Amino acid sequence: MSSNVPHVRSVQLHEAGWTRRFTALGRRLNEAVELYRQLGFDVRMEAVDLNEEETAGAEGCKDCFVTMQARTIYTRPRETANNPGEYSLSKE
């Protein structure tokens, strides 16, 4: 029986201005997070949603995704220091 909680979380993140990028683990995850930060994005990582399109058919991989600590990367433009509600990609 699948839960809609991860999907609800994804919708909440989107409504808060976050863009889903991709799911990764290990070195690739670390490199992508660092790259997005260097490009001026706020970055957050969320647990893998096994109901997402890219993992929905991976029934046998449910345990390995959790065990291997895969994360889905979300980004949004970094908030400016002068106006916390305003976002900017430029480095200050």
Steps between C-alpha positions, in 0.01 A plus 500: 500500500657829394479827688425841354712673766815529282289633209339756730848606613609545139198723432573704814861552392391608152253750649784639716710569190713184492574326170556124497826421319583128523573211735858399571721341762860490607760706318260616228261633765777692676635643173157614383418666832832686499455607137149636559628694803787645298248607236313699765212271587359401835510120508301248698497123488197284565463126548419311181131485408457150358174608339679745268513417132871413494473247783138381474588181310791410726310273736809295587702812580295640785739371763817593312390861446444541873812307601725689258370838617394631160355851513297715265653843445281811502626850425373856499667833439680624809317764704664842502629634832313832466161346429437148633199456268700594191708244313806558288749284312771767512776462755521782752 
